[in-house]
Amino acid sequence: MNLNNVKLIFVREMRDQLRDRRTLFLIAVLPLLLYPILGMSFFQLSQFLRHHAAQVMVVGEEQLQGNDWLPELIQEEQFSLALFANADERSSLELVGISGAASTEEMANRDSQPDGLLEQDPLESAREALGSGKVEVVLYFPPGFTERLLSVRQSLLDRAGYGEPTEAIELPTPQIFFNSANEKSRIAQLRVERVLRNWRTDVMKTNLRDSNVPLNAARPFELQPQDVAEPSQRHAAVWSKILPFILFVWALTGAFYPAVDLCAGEKERGTLETLLVSPAQRREIVWGKLLTVMSFSVMTALLNLASMGFTANFVLTQFKDISGMGGGEALSLPPLSAIAWLPVALIPISALFSALCLACAAFARSTKEGQYYLMPLLLVIMPLMMLPLSPGVELNLGNSLIPVTGVVLLLRSVIEGQYWQALPYVVPVVGVTLICCLLAIRWAEEQFNSESVLFRESERLDLGRWLVHLVRDRAETPSFAQGVLCVVAILVIQFFVKLAMSAAAAGGIDYAFFRQAIFISQVVCIAFPTIVLTLLFTRSPWKTLLLDRLPTLQMLFAAALLAVFIRPLGMEFATAVQYLYPPSAEMMLQLEAMTSAIDLVPNWWTLLLLMAVLPAICEELAFRGFVLSGLRHIGHKWWAIGFSAIAFGIVHPILQQQISAAAVGVALGYLAIQTGKLLPCIVFHAIYNGLGLAVGNLAGQMADSSEESKLRWFFSENGITIFQPWAIGVSVVGAGLVLWWLHRLPYRRTKEEELQEVREQQFVGA
């Protein structure tokens, strides 16, 4: 690769982008205006936050008057100041329309009067005011409240030795009416409830004091939480969740629009052809454009970060002046030593986002179509950026291996000052990020090496003609899009079947239900849509499903040996996955229910048929047959193997199973491509599953002391690995020898793979 050509293309693209006023506005002007405008809006809205007071109506308050022993709840038409922490908190509640309720005798007399002579009940009036929005909360003391409260007091005095103990008395219960559909009413209800709890505490203290009972008898100890975090640490914990998220969102936004203009925009302007016929290779063109997009991504993110920090210095100090915002100290920015790590992490993330955006933009026919691809990118990347915001998600080895998520978690730890805790995970986070960057850049290069992608013709969608085209102009094997469609169809059917079976499983799992569930999940969810799509979209179903030729005995024997050797490695890998991502309690219950259902199977052959043979046939027809045949139109066998393995893992219900199945799917995909037959894959899959059942049965027998001595030579007892080291070593050597034999088989390339090889030799020089 000629770096001078990359430099020339980079300078050319940067110059063209800087001449675009829309790009300059997005990169430089918008960040300078956005956050100051948001800050001014905050100042305007803070006026409403400062001066809002909830309206509370009290019904039956007159019952509390005239009782000297009862602590005051209301003073001067407001709740007593002693029930609040400060005067500002008291001002958040305003009592309006305090009215009395009728006594018990008056209520009885009213019940005997005609309806026309009755006046409206005060409680009904208060509830109407609550429903109309005139008040946020109604506090109601029912008739006889004070009498019951006095009875409780008298009962306590009697038990203290002043008289005979009385019988248990019904406790008085004031009622708080509020509107849960109204946010102001919900907040006011919490405030009133806190006031009543404080008042109840004062009443309890008065009763205990008058009965000569020490107050410590009712409250033997006090809770005094001590927050050992410094204010700067608390503030850093807040910013550690905000800054990486905002920075990466703007990095994606800053990369997307220049990428669309550099690819789809050049198609519309007609300048892409001139660039492609230049002496620069396709890889050099990709790297020049990639550096341009990456530069705008970094500048956009940094300018937004600087503008947000500058505005925050003026805005955050206003938090302490706002009543009800929950604190008296202003939120401060983290130290510069922590913020300095953000640009460091921004470089690889911008490279990843830029490569993804460039590949998507190269596929677009026009600028308008390219803008539509931002939503799919957001749907993929946003969950990875939002996962670290979830409670309980911390930086560990398992989470550090998740793309983007690991970088966000690492930044959180660094911003919070936890440098030593973050240090062990720097290598896995950096490694995963670099691998993702290289794969994304490679994908972008593949897009530019494909003439069918760069010069796709614009066409209007006619649904009728498109359906006719799918059936009339069928190829021998499915296309890439049809392979993806098969995976989507399987996932959709699984979703609805799972909903239906979850309701049926609520009554318990027996053998009949277990057998029916396995049949539906394999035949109905996987095999049926695969066969239907094969008949609809292909002219050669047998070739699509790799059943057009019979395999040799050597191929079947090699597949069986490969399954035997890989099974121990697969179980060790599954153990490592469970260590990285421990199953939840709910998942463990599901696994226990599945184990109990397996124990109900009447004989070993039935279990082998349900758990090994049937999944081997159905899943191989789908993923190594239809799906892999469609994905091979990409032009690279390893891309096809990888994507089919990921699809094979996704259809499994549990995360740990998905990762393990995807790893096994790579071996199955390689076996299918090298042999060109499906039967070896079915043999491998059936033996692999059958060995899993057998090993699980043997491991269970180790609980018996008589069997333990016989199996100790094969199974490990260190609690870290399942098998003895010699068994793992034999598996590695044996699997390597079988894979080497498969590699020597004559490989039949597809037309797309042959064309791709010619392109790489011509444009890339590979």
Residue pairs with C-beta under 8 A, 6 or more apart in sequence:
1 281
1 283
1 284
1 287
2 280
2 281
2 284
5 279
5 280
5 281
5 284
5 288
6 284
6 287
6 288
6 291
7 288
8 280
8 288
9 275
9 280
9 284
9 285
9 287
9 288
9 289
10 288
10 291
10 292
12 288
13 262
13 288
13 289
13 292
14 292
14 295
17 23
17 258
17 261
17 262
17 292
17 296
18 24
20 261
22 257
23 257
23 258
23 261
23 296
26 253
26 254
26 257
26 300
27 254
27 296
27 299
27 300
27 303
28 299
28 303
31 250
31 300
31 303
31 304
31 306
31 307
32 303
32 307
34 304
34 307
35 304
35 307
35 308
35 310
35 311
35 312
36 307
36 311
38 311
39 311
39 314
39 315
42 315
42 318
43 315
43 318
46 318
46 321
46 322
49 322
49 323
49 324
49 325
50 321
50 322
50 323
52 92
52 184
52 324
53 91
53 92
53 93
53 94
54 92
54 93
54 94
54 136
54 137
54 184
54 187
54 188
54 191
55 94
55 96
55 134
55 135
55 136
55 137
55 188
56 93
56 94
56 95
56 96
56 135
56 136
56 137
56 138
56 139
56 188
56 192
57 95
57 96
57 97
57 98
57 99
57 126
57 129
57 130
57 135
57 137
57 138
57 139
58 74
58 95
58 98
58 99
58 138
58 139
58 140
58 141
59 99
59 100
59 101
59 122
59 123
59 126
59 138
59 139
59 140
59 141
60 100
60 101
60 122
60 140
60 141
60 142
60 143
60 145
61 73
61 74
61 98
61 100
61 141
62 100
62 101
63 101
63 141
63 143
63 145
63 146
64 70
64 73
64 74
64 141
64 145
64 146
67 146
67 150
69 153
69 206
69 210
70 146
70 149
70 203
70 206
71 80
71 82
71 199
71 202
71 203
71 206
72 80
72 82
73 79
73 80
73 83
73 199
74 80
74 95
74 98
75 81
77 95
77 98
78 90
78 93
78 94
78 95
79 90
79 93
79 95
79 195
80 199
81 87
81 90
82 202
83 195
83 198
83 199
83 202
84 90
84 195
84 198
88 323
89 323
91 323
92 191
92 323
92 324
93 188
93 191
93 192
93 195
96 135
97 126
97 129
97 135
99 122
99 125
99 126
100 122
101 121
101 122
101 123
101 140
101 141
101 142
101 143
102 110
102 121
102 122
102 143
103 143
104 143
104 144
107 143
110 118
123 138
123 140
126 135
126 138
126 140
126 177
127 138
127 177
129 135
129 138
130 136
130 137
130 138
130 177
130 178
130 179
130 185
131 179
133 182
136 178
136 179
136 182
136 184
136 185
136 187
136 188
136 189
137 176
137 177
137 178
137 185
137 188
137 189
137 192
138 176
138 177
138 178
139 174
139 175
139 176
139 177
139 192
139 196
140 174
140 175
140 176
140 177
141 174
142 172
142 173
142 174
142 175
144 172
145 172
145 174
146 172
148 169
148 170
148 171
148 172
149 172
149 203
151 166
151 169
152 169
152 171
152 172
152 207
153 207
153 210
154 166
155 165
155 166
155 169
156 207
156 208
156 211
156 213
157 163
157 210
157 211
158 164
158 165
158 166
159 165
159 211
160 211
160 212
160 213
162 211
174 196
176 189
176 192
176 193
176 196
178 185
178 186
178 188
178 189
179 185
179 186
180 186
187 324
204 218
205 215
208 214
208 215
208 217
208 218
209 215
227 234
229 237
231 329
231 332
232 332
232 334
232 335
233 416
233 417
235 331
235 332
235 333
235 334
236 334
236 335
236 338
236 415
236 416
236 417
237 416
238 331
239 333
239 334
239 415
240 334
240 411
240 412
240 413
240 415
240 416
241 388
241 389
241 412
243 305
243 334
243 339
243 342
243 411
243 415
244 342
244 345
244 385
244 388
244 407
244 408
244 411
244 412
244 415
245 385
245 386
245 389
245 408
246 304
246 305
246 308
247 301
247 304
247 305
247 342
247 346
248 301
248 346
248 349
248 353
248 385
248 404
248 408
249 385
250 300
250 301
250 304
250 305
251 297
251 298
251 300
251 301
251 346
251 349
251 350
251 353
252 297
252 353
252 357
252 377
252 378
252 381
253 300
254 296
254 297
254 298
254 299
254 300
254 301
254 350
255 293
255 294
255 296
255 297
255 300
255 350
255 353
255 354
255 357
256 353
256 357
256 361
256 374
256 377
258 292
258 293
258 296
258 297
259 289
259 293
259 354
259 357
259 358
259 360
259 361
259 370
260 357
260 361
260 364
260 367
260 370
260 371
261 367
262 289
262 292
262 293
262 358
262 361
263 272
263 289
263 358
263 361
263 362
263 364
263 370
264 361
264 362
264 364
264 365
264 366
264 367
264 369
264 370
265 367
266 272
266 275
267 364
267 365
267 366
267 454
267 455
268 366
268 367
272 454
275 285
276 282
276 285
276 454
280 288
281 763
281 764
281 765
282 445
282 448
282 449
282 763
282 764
283 445
283 763
283 764
285 448
286 358
286 441
286 444
286 445
286 448
289 358
290 351
290 354
290 355
290 358
290 441
290 444
293 354
293 357
293 358
294 350
294 351
294 354
297 350
297 353
297 354
298 343
298 346
298 347
298 350
301 346
301 350
302 343
302 346
305 339
305 342
309 333
309 339
312 333
313 333
316 330
316 331
316 332
316 333
317 330
318 330
319 325
319 327
319 330
319 331
320 327
320 328
320 329
320 330
333 339
334 415
338 414
338 415
338 416
338 417
339 415
341 411
341 414
341 415
342 411
345 407
345 410
345 411
348 407
348 430
348 433
348 434
348 437
349 404
349 407
349 433
351 437
351 440
351 441
352 403
352 404
352 433
352 436
352 437
352 440
353 381
355 437
355 440
355 441
355 443
355 444
356 377
356 440
356 443
356 444
357 377
358 444
358 447
359 440
359 443
359 444
359 446
359 447
360 370
360 373
360 376
360 377
361 370
361 373
362 444
362 447
362 448
362 453
362 454
363 373
363 447
363 453
363 456
364 370
364 372
364 373
365 456
365 457
365 458
366 458
381 404
384 402
384 403
384 404
384 405
384 408
385 404
385 405
385 408
387 393
387 402
387 405
387 408
388 399
388 405
388 408
388 409
388 412
393 399
393 409
394 409
395 406
395 409
395 410
395 412
395 413
395 421
395 422
395 425
396 425
396 580
397 425
397 428
397 580
398 580
398 581
399 405
399 406
399 409
400 406
400 409
400 410
400 425
400 428
400 429
400 432
401 428
401 432
401 580
402 432
403 432
403 433
403 436
406 425
406 428
406 429
406 432
406 433
407 429
407 433
409 425
409 429
410 422
410 425
410 426
410 429
413 419
413 421
413 422
414 422
445 764
446 635
446 636
446 756
447 453
447 454
448 454
449 756
449 759
449 760
449 763
449 764
450 635
450 756
450 759
470 536
470 537
471 536
471 537
474 537
474 538
474 539
475 538
475 539
476 538
476 539
476 540
476 543
476 544
477 538
477 540
477 543
477 544
477 629
477 630
477 632
477 633
478 486
478 533
478 534
478 537
478 538
478 544
478 626
478 629
478 630
479 537
479 630
479 633
480 630
480 631
480 633
480 634
481 630
482 533
482 537
482 630
483 626
483 627
483 628
483 629
483 630
483 631
483 633
484 630
484 631
485 533
486 529
486 530
486 533
486 622
486 626
486 627
486 630
487 627
487 647
487 650
487 651
489 529
489 533
490 525
490 526
490 529
490 530
490 622
490 651
491 650
491 651
493 524
493 525
493 529
494 521
494 525
494 651
497 520
497 521
497 524
497 525
498 653
501 517
501 520
504 513
505 513
505 517
509 593
509 596
509 597
510 597
510 600
511 597
511 600
511 601
511 602
513 597
514 597
514 598
514 600
514 601
514 610
515 610
518 610
518 611
518 614
519 610
519 614
522 614
522 615
522 618
522 619
523 614
523 618
526 618
526 619
526 621
526 622
526 651
527 617
527 618
527 621
527 622
529 622
530 618
530 621
530 622
530 625
530 626
531 621
533 626
534 541
534 544
534 545
534 625
534 626
535 541
538 544
540 548
542 548
543 629
544 625
544 626
544 629
545 621
545 625
545 626
545 629
545 678
546 624
546 625
546 629
546 672
546 676
546 677
546 678
546 681
547 625
547 677
547 678
547 679
549 676
549 677
550 677
550 679
551 675
551 677
551 679
551 680
555 675
555 677
555 679
555 680
556 679
556 680
556 683
558 680
558 738
558 741
558 742
559 671
559 675
559 680
559 681
559 683
559 684
559 687
560 683
560 684
560 687
561 734
561 738
562 667
562 671
562 684
562 735
562 738
562 739
562 742
563 683
563 684
563 685
563 687
563 688
563 691
564 687
564 691
564 734
565 730
565 731
565 732
565 734
565 735
565 738
566 664
566 667
566 688
566 731
566 735
567 687
567 688
567 691
567 692
567 695
567 731
568 722
568 723
568 727
568 728
568 731
569 728
569 731
569 732
569 735
570 660
570 663
570 664
570 688
570 692
571 692
571 695
571 722
571 723
572 721
572 722
572 723
572 728
573 660
573 663
574 656
574 660
575 721
575 722
577 656
577 659
577 660
578 656
581 655
581 656
581 659
583 591
583 654
583 656
587 654
590 654
591 654
598 607
598 611
601 607
601 610
607 693
608 690
608 693
611 689
611 690
611 693
612 685
612 686
612 687
612 689
612 690
612 693
613 686
615 685
615 689
616 682
616 683
616 685
616 686
616 689
617 682
619 648
619 651
619 685
620 668
620 678
620 681
620 682
620 685
621 678
623 644
623 647
623 648
623 665
623 668
624 644
624 668
624 669
624 671
624 672
624 678
624 681
625 678
627 644
627 647
628 640
628 641
628 644
628 669
628 672
628 673
631 639
631 640
631 643
631 644
632 640
632 673
632 750
632 752
632 753
633 750
633 752
634 640
634 643
634 752
635 750
635 752
635 753
635 755
635 756
636 753
636 756
637 673
637 753
640 669
640 673
641 666
641 669
641 670
641 673
642 666
642 669
644 665
644 669
645 662
645 663
645 664
645 665
645 666
645 668
645 669
646 662
646 665
647 665
648 661
648 662
648 664
648 665
648 668
649 657
649 658
649 659
649 660
649 661
649 662
649 663
649 665
650 658
652 658
652 661
664 688
667 684
668 681
668 684
668 685
670 739
670 742
671 680
671 681
671 684
671 742
672 678
672 680
672 681
673 747
674 742
674 743
674 745
674 747
675 742
675 745
676 748
695 722
698 711
698 715
699 715
699 722
701 707
701 711
702 708
702 711
702 715
713 724
714 723
714 724
714 727
715 722
715 723
715 724
716 722
716 723
716 724
716 725
721 728
723 731
749 757
760 766
